[in-house]
Amino acid sequence: MSLRFKQHSVLPGFGLGLGYSLFWLCLIVLLPLAALVLKSALLGLDTFWATVTTERVLASLRLSFGASLLAAAINAVFGLLVAWVLVRYPFPGKRLIDALVDLPFALPTAVAGIALTTLYAPNGWFGQLLAPLGLKVAFTPLGVVVALTFIGLPFVVRTVQPVLQELETELEEAAACLGASRWQTLRRVIFPAVLPALLTGFTLAFARATGEFGSVIFIAGNIPLVSEITPLLIISKLEQYDYAGASAIAVLMLVISFVLLLAINLIQWWASRRPGRR
């Protein structure tokens, strides 16, 4: 006579767990998004289109998404380099540097914006060195990129770092024994292994940058058509009690963000399923 044992789990069953998950997702995510869409629908299609296609809105969207993509790309390169150094090389002060990577997580965004503005203003520590070279960072779109790069770096480093720690150095040694150069080892051994994690970090950094507000408004200068980001424009609409207009801009920003994140996730999925990857 065979005995059948029921498998037990410390978590609730699938039905109950799925129900709670859907309820929480609807309460936290779907209901606010639905309210946002319904509020913007009060404008009507013609008014909605006229609101979101004004020169000021389009300029802010170009700056917000362009600076976010550029900052995420910069963080993908230098975040990978920082993670590599922290994983592969022992040096004095390594733990301090490793802790400093998380500083943008802990630092209030407004404080980060004030600090960056102080550093990169024309009379700041870095700004006065860049001024003779004709480079102006504070109160320009370049300042927006600097702020978004600052707040996005930890996402790339902390995503790539565990993958590099698990990557066996024997693979690099085997490639060297087979006659591979450093560039070939990097391109054929290391980069394919870290690419999915690197794309994940890029996505997280980009997602954080698109909605960033506090660290940007101080260093950007907030000049319409020049250095005004879309979140600030939405706040300006709310201060003018134009709730429908603010909702319309927010919906457009939401749609663009969703399309870009979907494209990045598809690329990440493709990279993880390439032939030769486990």
Secondary structure, DSSP 8 states (H G I E B T S, - for coil): ---------SS--HHHHHHHHHHHHIIIIIHHHHHHHHHHHTT-HHHHHHHHTSHHHHHHHHHHHHHHHHHHHHHHHHHHHHHHHHHH---TTHHHHHHHTTHHHHS-HHHHHHHHHHHHSTTSTTHHHHGGGT---TTSHHHHHHHHHHHHHHHHHHHHHHHHHHS-HHHHHHHHHTT--HHHHIIIIIHHHHHHHHHHHHHHHHHHHHT--HHHHHHH---TTTT--HHHHHHHHHHTT-HHHHHHHHHHHHHHHHHHHHHHHHHHHHHHTSTT--
